[in-house]
Each structure stands twice: as C-alpha cells, then as structure tokens.
Amino acid sequence: MKVGVFDSGVGGLSVVKSLLEHRLFDEIIYYGDTARVPYGTKDKNTIIRYSLEALEFFNNFDIDLLITACNTVSAYALDEMREASRYGVVGVIEPGIRAVQNRLSDKNSEILITGTRATIASGRYQTALQDLGYRHLTAMQTGLFVPLVEEGIFEGPLLNEMMAYYFKDIPPPAAVILGCTHFPLIAKEMSGYFDNVPLMIHSGEAIVEYLVEQYGFTTSSKESQLKIFASDNVEGLRKVAKVWLGEDGQRV
Ligand code: DGL
C-alpha cells in the first residue's frame, strides 16, 4: 500500500518516523508545504484552501490513503479533503483522542492540550475530550515552539524560558497532548518541566495505533520506501529528515 503524508512543513516527519518504525506501508510519499508554513497562524478558509491545493500534489501519485499529519489541517480541513479525494483521508486528532481514552481512565485527571493557535481555537481536542467526560482540561496555544524546533533547538535555555512563559501557572498534568507535529521533538523536555508527566500523547504513535485498530494494518517485514517532496527548499527538508529520522533518514 502506498500512503501519502501531508504536513504544512517539516513537522510531519515526526509522524513519518512512527510510520517507518512500524512498517505499515510499502511506500510513503511525504509532502510538506514549506513555501507556506506555518498554517497554525492562518484563518480557517486559508487552511482549507491550502489543504485542498495539496491534494493536487498527491494526484501525481496513485496513493491508497492520505494521512494529514498536521494537527491544524486535521482540525479544519478533513471533511473538505475527504469530499474532494477518491481515497481515504485520516487526520491525527481522532487518533490522539483515542490514545487518551485508551490510557487514561480517571476522568478527573489534569490534561494539558498544546497546539498551534488555530488548532486550539478550533476547540477540536477540547470538545472531544469533554464529550468523553474529561473535566480538567487546559488548552494552550504554544506556537512559539514551532520555529524553535524548526531551528533544530530541542533543549537548552531558550526552550526552558519558553516553557516557563507558557506553563508557569499550569497545574502538573497527568497527560500532555502534543497537538502539533513539532512537539514530539521537545516532548522529553516538556515532560521534564513538570517533573515527568506520566502520559505524553504523540500524533505519530497515536495514528499508528489507530491504523492498526481501525483499519487492521499490520507490520510488514519489509522496510517502507520514503519519498520526500516540498513546495519550497526540498534540500532543507531532506536535511531535517536525516536529523529527525536518524538511520531511517539515510534512505531519503
Ligand atoms: N504542522 C502544524 C501542526 O501540526 C504545525 C506547524 C504550522 O503551524 O504549520 O499543527
């Protein structure tokens, strides 16, 4: 099976990493809209328009399924993308919610939801968790982490300063939703800030679990082929892939 993975930029590689580790697909076609990133600061209509335009890119490949690794796209454009495409389109928010539900039975647990301004403003995570009965939610837009991670800064004083800026008044959470593709790269530091959060919800791991549970995908013995494309600075994206994907990045 051939899967497309769409993200606003480099961040979706954190989801690709999980897909590669679990070898659910023969081939992964990654497209990052690096010319127009970030999406998380844009309005709903712009996010939908950009997402529909990305489908035109995937028309060049005969994909069987499209994963929108981007939380911002998943929050706003899934219905429109599904209507406009002939293959299935899966976002990362529903899998993230399921991952919480599968792991956190105490509905009084403190949950911190992090994401871009647009993702948090959409209320998608908050509404779904409230509907499941979770009562103690803090939703926080933490968009400054995005350029930091893009700069390759995953630890150190700048990140510590930003975490203090965002989290200083937050009660220690039992779970943190990393509701943005970039955040898994600073998950360890975020967890450490709160003296080790028991549960960090990562879109990549959540979607793998979801694809196995809901679609019956299984791990293959063969490694997946990865092809990377971008609307701008493809070389830059390939370089990031080599750093983020570790040994798997060598195959890009
Ligand atoms: N990929 C985006 C997300 O997961 C983060 C970067 C952006 O703002 O485009 O929401």
Residues whose N, C-alpha, C, O or C-beta is under 5 A from the ligand:
A	BS01	DGL	S8 G11 V37 P38 Y39 G40 T41 A69 C70 N71 T72 T116 V146 G179 C180 T181
